[in-house]
Each structure stands twice: as structure tokens, then as C-alpha cells.
Amino acid sequence: MKVRWTNFRSDLRVISALALAAAGAGILSAQPPGFGPGGRGQQEQAGPPPFVSPIFGDSMVMQRGKPNPIWGWSQPGDVVKVEIGGHTATGTAGADGKWMAKIDPPAAGGPYTLTISGKQSVELHDVLVGDVWICAGQSNMQFGLGQARNGQDEVKNADHPQMRYFVVGERSSYTPVDTPRGSWRVVSPSNLGGRGGISAVAYFFGRHLQQSLNVPIGLIQDAVGGVPAETYVSPEGLAPLGDFAARLAFFDHLKQQGGRQYSNYIMPWYDEYDVGLKEKWADPALDDSSWKTVQVPGDFKELGVAGVPSLVYLRKEITLPDPLPQGRASIRLGQVEKMDTVYVNGQEAGSSSWVENPRNYGARGLKPGKNLIAIRLFRVQPTGGGFIDGADSMKLVLGDTTISLAGEWKGKVSVDGHSPSILPPGYESVTSMVSVLYNGMLAPLSPMAITGAIWYQGESNAERGYQYRKLMPALIGDWRKLFGEGNFPFYIVGLPAYMHHKDTPGDDSWAETREAQAMTAKDVPNSCLATTVDTGDPDNIHPIDKVQVGDRLAFCALANYYGQKIPYSGPTLTTVDHLQGGAMRIHFDHTDGGLVVKGDKLGEFSVAGADHKWYWADAKIDGNTVVVSSPSVPSPVAVRYAWQSFPVATLFNGAGLPAVPFRTDDWQGVTFGNTIY
């Protein structure tokens, strides 16, 4: 980008200051956003807004076939001219300094130069015109190309000058922000780097489209690990649902209160109620002689909080030899429930949240002689919480030397969970805040011209499958309203297989969430489901097989938006007939090429009678139907297929696409009524 300054004075006092938040914490499997070291929030920073929004830059892709809004900020009254490929448009900066021009793009292809001139002049180079897709969701959309199966080879071969990508920087905000963080890049091995640089799903989706359509593809990655869907919905979009009233009220309270902005409910709660944080209980100089002696690990009965949620501080003095043993120093605590921060001699060594994985923190700052290790622990479970792997897992490791950290510690309660104590909303689980990513990461993209969106999320909503039935349509409607382009395509990844196979059929939360995804794709106009139940890993919520996911999303787009006559869905349930002798015949749509069995035999079908008891059924293909029966259910009234978190997918169509899991009953499931997280 080349910028030329022309008589642009620095008196932007009449322009509203743009809120620029600090970079969010890195996303690890151990902690959702906003739970980074120190629990730092995002503090608003005053600064002049940019002449051109950062969503426009060198190597960008403009949307073909429709007017493209281009915008930025200048002095009020400044007339800004936008030019590209012989097309021009103008916009005038309003009282708030914002200007916008809507320009018709030139023919698909490029490269072009986009010139923007007013009080300043900017040239954007290597601009292509094609199709722009938003690629959003949580960690499986964030999952980098280099981490996917054969990822390093994929990165080495990812030389696609007609594909461009923009990774929206993580940012939480209580109000809509104006500008995103990030920049456009060409898809190339040098830009992608070792971990892939771009979402694997987005890459495979975009590659398939670009090779099929031979037009430039722009991919805007807008994903954050560990977040529920409601973080990507505006307060106005959530309010009609009713389920989020308490969260919205708390959110509004924080917004009115001002100060640091967090992506979760825990950190502002710490700021307000954590006495230990305010009084610096991790400081080695603190006099802890009045603190009680506590056995660690244990239930903290010595502190009077056995059996209740609590926030406690623990301190232990360790004497180390001179010289210190050579090698890496680390503090290991085993699995911890739920949230911990560890300090070494008053300096934070590390923190983790909500995922009970083994803690292993680098222990910098140790010295010969006396050292003070402090732990802030927010224990959620009334029993069995805290340090859950036992005494042997708690140790200080210095090279080849190991020192046990189990035994006597000094302890003090910062927040007592006994009623009527004030605990943060939804403290039992990951407490990502409503609307903060909509405000911080989606709103600044609007009203950019786009083709559509792909969405890979649901894991963090899997215990609220019934609620997801109304949450997802609300999200889609909210996004379509934000961008003002009507019912643009919105394609959804159905959850893959996860956790271990169950030997007995019955109800399942992941199955109910997949059902909600399928219902949304069926009922919401211009939506489509990419079924991935034949992929997955029983022990890893982040499966490495992403090619199938991206390709199936591309099938949705090619068939439903671009008009290609190709199969895009596996078999889907249409009707069921009851046959004589207690059998049931299941009819399907999307049987392209006929029904096919993969594996040794057709399985994962179950039937139930009026007693709602489920039994595995025998199944066989008969033309484009499946006939099921079970000697245990002489009079079946309902049938299900692949109805568990990790089913063995056996039914496909001739195009190789897996059948969408289904049920014919409407009996109340295990996630019915679940609204908290």
C-alpha cells in the first residue's frame, strides 16, 4: 500500500475516537479466549481512525458482480474518490469523519490497482476481483493448514496466486468497533508458514472453488477457539430468544461500567471480587503468618470451603540449592479443575482455564535459597475439584531434579462460594461472553460486499442442542441484517464424530446438536449442511481430516449458489413406512448413484417401541430405501440412524457422501431445556 499525505492536518478532534483493543490472548487447547496470562482484558485506546479501513489493502479480493462499499475516515466534508479498472465512485465524509463510496467492480480477474484519493491518497496494488467468503466458527475453523493431515506437504504445494486470505485478529468488545486487525495475503508457501497460516477448512473450501470456477477467491477467516455461537450474535439478535436475558443484562452492566473489556464473565468478576488480586496475595513480601495450613491436594476443609465453589490462594516456600540444578525449570500440577494462575516469586508463570489437561508451566525467576510459589485457584466442582491427579503429579522440576509440591501450603479464601455469595454467570463451564466477537470481529467487516459464509462450530454448544435450533437461525439472520445483502449463502459443517462409540443406543447431546444443524440448513433459506459424521477422532476434538470438510462445503456452494449439477448432500430422510411383521422402510432423498454400504455391513440403525426403549436393528438396502427391524421390538414406532457422538457411518450415496444422521421421533432429548453453559 502506498500512502501520500496531502494537506491532512492532525486536528481530528471532531471525529469520534476509534476504540482499538489490545491483542487478545493466544488460543490454546487449555483455555478459551480472554483467559490468557494474567487474565488481562482489552483496554480501549484512543487514536485517529484510518483513512481507509484495514479490511481493504494490497492483495485483497473485491467481490465481483455487485457494488462494493469502500470506506474509511477523513475530515468532515472531505470528498473521497475511489477508482479501479476504469470505474469510479465518490463518497463524502460525514460529521463523524466516516466516508463511504460504493463502486461497481471491473471484470473478474486482475490484478488491478485501487486508488482512493481525498485529503490523503492511497493506492492498493495487486487487487483481484472474484468471490469473497467469510469463514467463521471456533477452533476447528481456526485449525491451521499445517496441522491437518499431510499438512506440511499441503503448505509446500499451496501456491495459489488467485487465492487470497485475511485473518481477522482476535478482539472482544462490548460495542461494535470500526476496524478489524489483519491484512490480506496471497496463498503461498512463504506466507502460510509452518503451522499453515490459514484455516485448513477455509483453504480446502477455497481451493476447490477456485479450481472449479477459475475465478479469484478471497477468504476472510473470522474464528476463535473455544467459543459458543452466541459470542457471534448481537445483543439485538439474542434478545428475542429469551434464554440469554441474564447474560445480556450482565453484559450491559459491564458496558455501562466501562474499563477493560473481556471476552468472558470470569475476568471482570475477578476485577470486582478477587480480594487476593487487589491485595497482591502472590507477592513474596506479603506476611502470610495468619494464613491457615492446608493440605494440597485436598478439599480445602481447613479453609471452610469444602463442598462449595471457591477462589483460594495458596503459598509455599521452597528452598533451592546454590547453584541451581541445570536444565529447564517447570511447575507441574497435573490436571486442575477449573482455573489456575501460578506465580514464582511474585511473577506470573502461567495460567489455564476450564480444560482439565495436565498443567506444565515454565518456572522462570527461581533463585538459590528461598523461593515463593503461589497459586490462585478457582475451584468449581464442590467435590473432586482442584488438583485432581493426586500428590504425585504436583512437582517442581529442575533439569533432572524433582521436588514434590504436595503437602503443607499456606491458604486463604478470596471468594467463598457459600450462599449468598456472588458467583459469575455460568461459572460451572466456559463462560465466553455474549456478543463480544460479533462486536469485535464481525461488525468491523460490515458492510463489505461478500458472496457468503461458511460456519464450523457447535462443539461449545453441544450440551444445548435444542437451544441451538433457534440460536443458529438467529445468528444467520443477524449476519444477513448486518451485511445488508439479503439471504446470502450460509453453509454449516455438521459436527464430526467425537468421543468413543457407545455399545447401547439411546439419547446423545452431540446427536441432538447435529440435528439442530441439519434443521437449520433445511429451514433457513440459502443454507446447506456439510455432513462430516464419517470423519473425526474419538480422542481429539480437533480431527486432522479437513479436506473432506472443505470439499463438502464447496459442494454446497457449487450446487446451490453457482448452479452446478453435482451431488452436494448424502442421503437424507424423507418418509418412513410401517411394514407387516414389525419392519420399517425408510425413504431417502439425495441418493445420487444409489444407496451404498461402507464397511462390513449396514449398521447404526436403532428402533424403539411405544416404551421409548432403544434396540439395535438389522438393516438392509432395498433399492433407494432401507428396511430395518429388530426381534426385540415387535411393534416399532421410531427409528434412528447414527444417533450418538461417535457413530460408525455405514450408509452413503453413490457419490460417496455420508447419510445425514436422523431420527423419526420427536421425544424429548437430553439437551432439552439446557440454557446455561
C-alpha positions in Angstrom: 0.0 0.0 0.0 1.3 3.4 -1.0 0.1 6.4 1.0 0.5 10.0 0.0 -0.3 12.8 2.6 -1.9 15.9 1.1 -2.8 18.8 3.4 -4.2 16.5 6.0 -4.0 18.2 9.4 -3.9 16.3 12.6 -6.9 18.1 14.1 -9.3 15.1 14.2 -11.0 16.4 17.4 -14.4 16.4 15.7 -14.1 12.7 14.7 -15.1 10.1 17.2 -12.1 8.3 18.6 -11.8 4.8 17.4 -11.6 2.1 20.0 -8.5 0.0 19.3 -8.3 -3.0 21.7 -5.1 -4.7 22.6 -4.3 -8.1 21.0 -6.2 -11.0 22.5 -4.6 -13.9 24.3 -3.4 -16.8 22.2 -5.8 -19.7 21.9 -4.6 -22.9 23.4 -6.5 -26.1 23.9 -6.2 -25.4 27.6 -8.0 -22.0 27.7 -10.7 -20.1 25.8 -10.1 -16.5 24.7 -9.7 -13.9 27.4 -8.1 -16.3 29.9 -4.5 -15.5 28.9 -1.6 -14.9 31.3 -2.7 -12.5 33.9 -6.3 -12.5 32.7 -5.7 -9.2 31.0 -8.7 -7.6 29.4 -8.7 -5.3 26.4 -8.4 -1.7 27.2 -9.8 0.9 24.8 -7.1 3.1 23.2 -7.8 6.5 21.7 -6.3 7.1 18.2 -7.1 8.6 14.9 -9.2 6.3 12.7 -7.6 5.3 9.4 -8.2 7.0 6.1 -9.1 3.5 4.6 -10.4 0.6 6.7 -7.8 -2.2 7.1 -10.2 -4.6 5.5 -9.1 -3.1 2.2 -5.4 -3.5 1.3 -2.8 -4.7 -1.1 -3.6 -8.2 -2.5 -7.2 -8.0 -1.5 -10.2 -9.6 -3.4 -13.1 -7.4 -4.3 -16.5 -9.0 -4.7 -17.5 -9.5 -8.3 -20.9 -8.8 -9.8 -22.2 -6.2 -7.2 -21.4 -2.8 -5.9 -18.5 -2.8 -3.3 -18.7 -0.4 -0.4 -15.3 1.1 0.3 -14.9 3.2 3.4 -12.6 5.0 5.9 -12.3 8.3 7.8 -11.2 11.7 6.9 -12.1 15.3 7.8 -15.8 16.1 7.7 -16.8 17.2 4.3 -13.9 15.6 2.5 -14.9 14.2 -0.9 -13.2 10.9 -1.4 -12.8 9.4 -4.9 -12.4 5.7 -5.5 -11.1 4.3 -8.8 -10.4 0.8 -10.2 -10.3 -0.5 -13.7 -12.0 2.5 -15.3 -14.8 2.5 -12.7 -15.2 5.5 -10.3 -17.3 6.4 -7.3 -17.2 9.1 -4.6 -18.2 9.5 -1.0 -18.3 12.4 1.4 -17.1 12.3 5.0 -19.9 13.0 7.4 -19.8 14.8 10.7 -18.2 11.8 12.3 -15.5 11.7 9.7 -16.6 8.5 8.1 -16.9 8.3 4.3 -18.2 5.5 2.1 -18.2 5.0 -1.7 -20.0 2.2 -3.5 -18.1 1.2 -6.6 -19.0 -1.3 -9.3 -16.1 -3.7 -9.8 -14.4 -4.3 -13.1 -14.4 -7.8 -14.7 -13.4 -10.8 -12.6 -9.7 -11.3 -12.6 -6.9 -8.8 -12.3 -4.6 -7.7 -10.9 -5.9 -4.1 -10.6 -4.8 -1.0 -8.8 -7.4 0.6 -6.5 -6.9 4.3 -6.0 -8.5 6.2 -3.1 -8.0 10.0 -3.0 -9.2 12.8 -0.9 -7.3 14.7 1.8 -5.0 11.7 1.5 -4.3 9.4 -1.4 -3.9 5.6 -1.1 -3.0 3.1 -3.8 -3.9 -0.6 -3.2 -2.0 -2.9 -5.5 -2.4 -6.4 -6.8 -6.2 -6.3 -6.2 -8.2 -9.1 -7.7 -11.9 -9.3 -8.4 -13.7 -12.6 -7.6 -15.8 -14.1 -4.8 -15.3 -13.3 -1.1 -16.3 -15.7 1.6 -16.4 -15.3 5.4 -15.0 -18.4 7.2 -16.1 -18.4 10.8 -16.6 -20.5 13.9 -14.5 -21.9 16.7 -11.3 -23.9 16.9 -12.0 -26.4 14.1 -12.4 -23.5 11.7 -9.3 -21.8 13.2 -7.3 -25.1 12.8 -4.3 -24.3 10.6 -3.5 -26.0 7.3 -0.1 -27.1 8.6 -1.8 -29.1 11.4 -4.1 -31.0 9.0 -3.3 -34.5 7.6 -0.3 -34.2 5.3 -0.3 -30.5 6.4 3.4 -29.8 5.7 3.0 -31.1 2.1 -0.2 -29.2 1.7 1.6 -26.0 2.7 4.5 -26.6 0.4 2.1 -27.1 -2.5 -0.2 -24.2 -1.6 0.9 -21.9 -4.5 -2.4 -20.3 -5.5 -1.9 -16.7 -6.6 -5.7 -16.5 -7.4 -6.5 -17.2 -3.7 -6.1 -14.5 -1.0 -6.8 -14.6 2.7 -7.4 -12.2 5.6 -7.2 -13.5 9.2 -9.2 -11.2 11.4 -7.3 -10.6 14.6 -9.0 -11.8 17.8 -10.8 -9.0 19.5 -13.6 -8.8 22.1 -15.6 -5.6 22.5 -18.7 -4.6 24.4 -19.7 -2.3 21.5 -19.2 -2.6 17.7 -15.8 -1.5 16.6 -14.9 0.2 13.4 -11.8 -1.5 12.1 -10.5 -5.1 12.1 -7.0 -6.2 12.7 -5.3 -8.1 9.9 -4.1 -7.8 6.4 -4.6 -9.5 3.0 -2.1 -12.1 1.9 -1.6 -14.3 -1.2 -1.9 -18.0 -0.6 1.6 -19.2 -1.0 4.0 -21.5 0.9 6.1 -18.5 2.1 3.0 -16.7 3.5 1.4 -19.7 5.1 4.5 -20.8 7.1 4.9 -23.9 9.3 1.5 -24.0 11.0 -0.4 -23.2 7.9 -1.2 -19.6 8.4 -4.8 -20.1 7.3 -7.8 -22.3 8.4 -7.4 -25.7 6.8 -11.2 -25.9 6.2 -11.2 -22.5 4.6 -8.2 -23.3 2.4 -9.7 -26.6 1.1 -13.0 -24.9 0.5 -11.4 -22.0 -1.4 -9.1 -24.3 -3.4 -12.0 -26.4 -4.6 -14.0 -23.3 -5.6 -11.1 -21.6 -7.3 -10.2 -24.7 -9.3 -13.8 -25.4 -10.3 -14.7 -21.8 -11.2 -11.4 -20.3 -12.3 -12.1 -17.0 -10.6 -10.2 -15.4 -7.7 -11.3 -16.4 -4.2 -11.0 -14.3 -1.1 -11.2 -16.0 2.3 -11.8 -13.9 5.5 -11.1 -16.1 8.5 -13.1 -15.0 11.5 -12.7 -17.7 14.1 -11.8 -18.1 17.7 -11.2 -21.4 19.6 -13.5 -22.5 22.4 -16.3 -20.0 21.9 -20.1 -20.7 21.8 -22.2 -19.4 18.9 -23.8 -16.6 21.0 -20.5 -14.7 21.1 -21.1 -14.1 17.4 -24.6 -12.7 17.7 -25.5 -9.1 18.5 -27.5 -8.3 21.7 -30.4 -7.4 19.5 -30.2 -10.7 17.8 -30.1 -12.7 21.1 -32.8 -10.7 23.0 -35.9 -12.3 21.2 -34.7 -15.8 22.2 -35.2 -15.1 25.9 -32.6 -17.6 27.0 -29.8 -15.1 27.3 -31.6 -12.4 29.3 -29.4 -12.7 32.4 -26.2 -12.8 30.3 -27.3 -9.8 28.3 -28.1 -7.9 31.5 -24.6 -8.6 32.9 -23.1 -7.7 29.6 -24.9 -4.4 29.6 -23.8 -3.7 33.2 -20.2 -4.2 32.2 -20.6 -2.0 29.1 -22.1 0.8 31.3 -19.4 0.3 33.9 -16.6 0.9 31.4 -12.9 0.0 31.8 -11.3 -3.1 30.5 -13.3 -5.3 28.0 -13.1 -9.0 28.4 -14.4 -11.9 26.3 -15.6 -13.8 29.3 -17.5 -13.3 32.6 -14.8 -14.5 34.9 -12.2 -11.8 34.4 -14.4 -8.8 35.2 -15.7 -10.8 38.2 -12.1 -11.2 39.3 -11.5 -7.5 39.0 -14.5 -6.8 41.2 -14.5 -9.5 43.8 -11.0 -11.1 44.0 -9.6 -9.6 47.2 -6.3 -11.5 46.7 -5.7 -9.9 43.4 -6.3 -6.4 44.8 -4.2 -7.0 47.9 -1.4 -8.9 45.9 -1.5 -12.1 47.8 1.0 -13.7 45.4 3.6 -11.1 46.5 6.6 -12.8 48.3 6.8 -9.8 50.7 3.2 -10.5 52.0 3.0 -11.5 55.6 1.1 -14.8 55.5 1.7 -15.8 59.1 -2.0 -15.6 59.8 -2.9 -17.9 56.9 -4.1 -21.4 57.6 -2.1 -24.5 56.9 -3.7 -26.5 54.1 -3.0 -30.0 52.8 -2.6 -29.9 49.0 -4.1 -31.7 47.2 -7.2 -31.8 49.3 -10.7 -30.5 49.6 -9.7 -27.2 51.5 -11.8 -28.1 54.5 -9.2 -26.3 56.6 -10.4 -23.1 54.8 -14.1 -23.8 55.4 -14.9 -24.2 51.7 -15.1 -28.0 51.3 -18.1 -28.8 49.2 -18.6 -25.3 47.7 -17.1 -23.4 44.7 -14.4 -21.1 45.9 -11.5 -18.9 44.9 -8.4 -19.6 47.1 -4.8 -18.5 47.2 -2.1 -21.0 48.1 1.5 -20.1 49.0 4.5 -22.4 49.6 8.1 -21.6 50.3 10.8 -23.7 48.6 14.5 -23.6 49.4 16.8 -24.4 46.5 20.5 -25.1 46.5 23.3 -22.9 45.2 24.0 -23.4 42.3 20.6 -24.3 40.9 20.4 -27.7 39.1 21.0 -27.3 35.4 18.1 -27.7 32.9 14.6 -26.4 32.3 12.7 -25.5 35.3 8.9 -26.2 35.3 6.0 -26.4 37.7 3.7 -29.4 37.1 0.3 -29.7 38.8 -1.4 -32.5 36.9 -5.0 -31.8 35.8 -6.7 -28.9 37.5 -10.3 -28.1 37.9 -11.1 -25.4 36.8 -8.9 -22.2 36.6 -5.5 -21.6 37.9 -2.8 -19.0 37.8 0.7 -19.8 39.1 3.3 -17.3 40.4 7.0 -17.7 41.0 8.5 -15.1 43.3 5.6 -12.8 42.5 5.9 -13.1 38.7 3.2 -15.0 36.8 4.5 -18.3 35.4 1.3 -19.4 33.6 -2.4 -19.9 33.7 -5.0 -22.3 32.3 -8.8 -22.5 32.3 -11.6 -25.0 32.0 -10.0 -27.9 30.2 -8.7 -30.4 32.7 -5.4 -31.0 31.0 -2.1 -31.5 32.8 -0.6 -28.2 33.8 3.1 -27.6 32.9 4.4 -24.1 33.4 7.9 -22.8 32.9 9.3 -21.6 36.2 11.4 -18.6 35.4 12.8 -16.4 38.2 13.9 -19.2 40.6 17.0 -18.4 42.6 19.2 -20.2 45.1 17.8 -20.0 48.6 14.2 -19.2 49.4 11.5 -19.0 46.7 7.8 -18.4 46.9 5.4 -20.3 44.8 1.8 -19.0 44.8 -1.3 -20.4 43.1 -4.7 -18.7 42.6 -7.2 -21.5 42.1 -10.9 -21.1 41.2 -12.5 -24.4 42.0 -15.9 -25.0 40.5 -16.9 -28.6 41.5 -18.0 -28.8 45.1 -16.3 -32.3 45.4 -13.4 -33.7 43.4 -12.3 -30.3 42.2 -9.0 -28.6 42.5 -5.9 -30.7 41.9 -7.4 -33.9 40.7 -4.5 -36.1 39.7 -3.1 -36.6 43.2 0.1 -35.8 45.1 2.5 -37.5 42.7 1.5 -35.1 39.8 2.5 -32.0 41.8 6.1 -31.2 41.5 8.8 -28.7 40.7 11.2 -30.0 38.1 14.7 -28.5 37.6 16.5 -30.5 35.0 16.9 -34.0 36.4 15.9 -32.9 39.9 12.3 -33.2 41.1 10.9 -31.6 44.2 7.4 -32.6 45.4 4.9 -29.7 45.8 2.4 -31.9 47.6 1.9 -31.4 51.3 1.5 -28.4 53.5 0.8 -25.0 52.0 -0.5 -21.7 53.4 -4.0 -21.0 52.2 -6.6 -18.2 52.3 -10.0 -17.8 50.7 -10.5 -14.8 48.4 -14.1 -15.6 47.4 -16.3 -18.0 49.4 -19.0 -19.8 47.3 -21.4 -20.3 50.2 -24.8 -18.7 49.5 -25.5 -15.8 49.1 -22.0 -15.3 47.5 -21.9 -13.6 44.1 -20.6 -16.0 41.5 -20.1 -15.1 37.8 -22.7 -16.1 35.3 -22.3 -19.7 34.1 -19.3 -20.2 36.3 -19.8 -24.0 36.0 -18.4 -24.1 32.5 -16.6 -22.0 29.9 -18.1 -18.5 30.3 -17.5 -16.8 27.0 -19.5 -13.6 26.9 -22.4 -13.0 24.6 -21.9 -10.7 21.5 -18.2 -9.7 22.1 -16.9 -11.3 18.9 -19.8 -10.0 16.9 -18.8 -6.6 18.0 -15.1 -7.0 17.9 -14.5 -9.2 14.8 -17.7 -9.3 12.6 -19.1 -5.8 12.8 -15.9 -4.1 11.5 -16.2 -6.1 8.3 -19.6 -4.7 7.5 -20.9 -3.6 5.0 -18.2 -5.3 2.9 -19.5 -7.0 -0.3 -19.3 -10.8 0.1 -20.6 -13.9 -1.6 -21.5 -15.8 1.6 -20.2 -17.5 4.7 -19.2 -20.9 5.9 -19.5 -21.9 9.6 -17.8 -24.7 11.6 -18.9 -24.5 15.2 -21.1 -26.3 17.7 -18.7 -28.1 20.0 -19.1 -25.4 22.6 -22.9 -25.6 22.3 -23.2 -29.3 22.2 -24.9 -29.6 25.6 -27.6 -27.2 24.4 -28.7 -28.9 21.2 -32.3 -27.8 21.5 -31.4 -24.2 22.1 -29.1 -24.4 19.0 -32.2 -25.0 16.9 -33.2 -21.4 17.5 -29.7 -19.9 18.1 -28.4 -20.7 14.7 -31.3 -19.2 12.7 -30.9 -16.1 14.9 -27.2 -15.9 14.1 -27.7 -16.3 10.4 -30.5 -13.7 10.3 -28.3 -11.3 12.4 -25.4 -11.6 10.0 -27.6 -11.1 7.0 -29.1 -8.0 8.5 -25.6 -6.7 9.4 -24.2 -7.0 5.8 -27.5 -5.9 4.1 -27.1 -8.3 1.2 -30.3 -10.3 1.6 -30.2 -14.0 2.2 -26.6 -14.6 1.2 -25.4 -18.3 1.3 -24.6 -19.7 4.7 -23.2 -23.2 4.8 -22.8 -25.2 8.0 -20.5 -28.0 8.9 -22.2 -30.8 10.8 -20.2 -32.0 13.8 -17.8 -34.8 13.1 -17.6 -38.0 15.2 -16.0 -37.5 18.6 -15.6 -39.5 21.9 -15.9 -43.2 21.9 -18.6 -45.4 20.4 -21.4 -46.4 22.7 -22.5 -50.0 22.6 -26.1 -49.2 23.6 -28.3 -46.9 21.6 -30.0 -44.0 23.2 -30.0 -40.2 23.6 -26.9 -38.1 22.9 -26.1 -34.4 23.1 -23.8 -34.4 20.1 -26.5 -36.1 18.0 -29.0 -33.5 19.1 -26.7 -30.7 18.1 -26.1 -32.3 14.7 -29.9 -32.5 14.4 -30.1 -28.8 15.1 -27.5 -28.1 12.5 -29.4 -30.2 9.9 -32.7 -28.5 10.8 -31.2 -25.1 10.4 -29.8 -26.0 7.0 -33.2 -27.3 5.9 -35.3 -24.5 7.3 -33.2 -21.4 6.7 -33.2 -20.2 3.1 -29.9 -20.5 1.1 -28.4 -22.7 3.8 -26.7 -26.1 3.4 -25.3 -28.8 5.6 -21.8 -30.4 5.0 -22.1 -33.7 6.8 -18.8 -34.9 8.3 -20.0 -37.7 10.6 -17.8 -40.2 8.8 -14.7 -38.2 9.9 -13.4 -37.5 13.4 -11.2 -38.8 16.2 -12.6 -40.4 19.3 -9.8 -38.8 21.4 -9.3 -35.4 19.8 -12.0 -32.8 19.3 -9.8 -31.4 16.6 -9.7 -34.1 13.9 -6.9 -33.7 11.3 -9.0 -34.7 8.2 -10.1 -31.3 6.9 -10.1 -32.0 3.1 -13.5 -33.7 3.2 -14.9 -30.8 5.3 -13.7 -28.1 2.9 -14.7 -30.1 -0.2 -18.2 -30.8 1.1 -18.7 -27.1 1.9 -17.6 -26.4 -1.7 -20.2 -28.9 -3.0 -22.8 -26.9 -1.2 -21.7 -23.7 -2.9 -21.2 -25.2 -6.3 -24.6 -26.8 -6.4 -26.7 -24.3 -4.6 -25.1 -21.0 -5.4 -23.1 -21.5 -8.6 -25.7 -23.7 -10.2 -23.6 -26.8 -11.0 -25.5 -30.1 -11.3 -23.5 -32.0 -8.8 -24.3 -34.1 -5.7 -23.9 -32.0 -2.6 -25.5 -34.0 0.2 -25.6 -37.5 1.4 -28.9 -39.4 1.8 -31.5 -37.5 3.9 -34.6 -38.9 5.4 -37.9 -38.2 3.7 -40.6 -40.6 4.9 -41.0 -43.9 6.8 -43.4 -46.7 6.1 -44.5 -49.3 8.6 -44.5 -52.8 7.1 -46.1 -56.0 8.2 -44.2 -58.1 10.6 -42.7 -55.2 12.5 -40.3 -53.8 9.9 -39.9 -50.2 8.8 -39.0 -48.9 5.4 -37.0 -45.6 5.3 -37.1 -43.4 2.1 -34.3 -41.0 1.2 -33.6 -38.0 -0.9 -30.1 -37.4 -2.3 -29.4 -41.0 -3.2 -27.3 -39.9 -6.1 -26.0 -43.1 -7.7 -27.9 -45.3 -5.2 -27.5 -46.2 -1.6 -24.2 -47.7 -0.7 -22.8 -49.6 2.3 -19.4 -48.8 3.6 -17.8 -51.3 6.0 -18.7 -54.9 6.7 -22.4 -54.3 7.0 -25.1 -51.7 7.2 -25.3 -50.6 10.8 -26.0 -47.8 13.4 -29.8 -48.2 13.0 -31.9 -48.5 16.1 -35.6 -48.8 16.7 -37.9 -48.3 19.7 -41.5 -49.1 20.6 -44.0 -47.0 22.5 -41.9 -47.6 25.7 -39.1 -45.4 24.3 -36.5 -48.2 24.8 -34.0 -48.4 22.0 -32.5 -51.5 20.5 -30.1 -52.1 17.6 -31.8 -53.0 14.4 -31.0 -55.2 11.5 -30.9 -53.1 8.3 -30.7 -53.8 4.6 -30.8 -51.7 1.4 -33.7 -52.3 -0.8 -33.4 -50.1 -3.9 -33.3 -46.5 -2.7 -34.7 -47.4 0.7 -33.5 -49.1 3.9 -35.6 -51.7 5.7 -35.0 -52.1 9.4 -36.3 -54.4 12.1 -35.4 -55.9 15.4 -36.7 -59.0 17.2 -36.5 -57.0 20.4 -39.1 -54.5 19.1 -42.1 -56.3 17.5 -44.0 -53.1 17.1 -41.6 -50.3 16.4 -42.8 -46.7 16.3 -39.5 -44.9 15.7 -36.1 -45.4 14.1 -32.8 -43.6 14.4 -29.5 -43.7 12.4 -26.1 -42.7 13.6 -27.6 -41.2 16.8 -24.6 -40.9 19.0 -21.4 -38.8 19.4 -19.2 -41.3 17.6 -21.3 -43.4 15.3 -19.8 -45.7 12.7 -21.0 -44.2 9.4 -22.1 -47.0 7.1 -24.8 -45.5 4.8 -23.6 -43.4 1.8 -24.8 -42.5 -1.6 -23.2 -43.3 -4.9 -21.3 -40.0 -4.8 -19.5 -41.1 -1.6 -21.3 -38.7 0.7 -22.5 -40.0 4.1 -26.1 -40.1 5.1 -27.2 -37.3 7.4 -27.9 -38.7 10.9 -31.6 -38.7 11.7 -34.4 -39.8 13.9 -38.2 -40.1 13.2 -39.3 -39.5 16.8 -39.7 -36.1 18.5 -39.2 -37.4 22.0 -37.6 -35.1 24.5 -33.8 -35.3 24.3 -31.0 -34.9 26.9 -30.4 -31.3 25.9 -34.0 -30.2 26.2 -34.2 -27.1 28.4 -30.5 -26.7 28.7 -29.7 -23.0 28.5 -26.6 -22.5 30.7 -23.0 -23.1 29.7 
